[in-house]
Amino acid sequence: MRILKKQKKITIATPGKLRLKGGIRGPIEIPYMEDISNIGRMVMAGYKVIEHLADGTTVPLDVHNYNQENGNNDMKVQLQIVKSPNELRNTKKTENTSVVKSGGNKIVPTIDVYTKKE
């Protein structure tokens, strides 16, 4: 049984010999998948490691964020599937007072939620 390790898509901007990568020369400009544990070793050794997120943005990694989900991946959205225009007419907007914590200790409101009229 193979155990899957958590990985991130990264590039390494550090020029010169990269001893933790077997002595190959950097920078590594093509994004590749790397284990979080190896990313931690590289960051602690002073390598400039950059994470590539799914939306195309990049995040420089450091000792504080290399093992965390970066970007707005922690925001949850609640949706209701409406099958026909008649069902849409039978829905009402409900007041949404819930909030979701988004990276950087910033509180943002969630989207409005629609429920069936009773």
Secondary structure, DSSP 8 states (H G I E B T S, - for coil): ------EEEEEEEEEEEEGGGTSEEEEEEEEEEEEHHHHHHHHHTT--EEEE-TTS-EEE--TTTTTS--SSTT---------SHHHHHTEEEE----EEEETTTEEEE---EEEE--
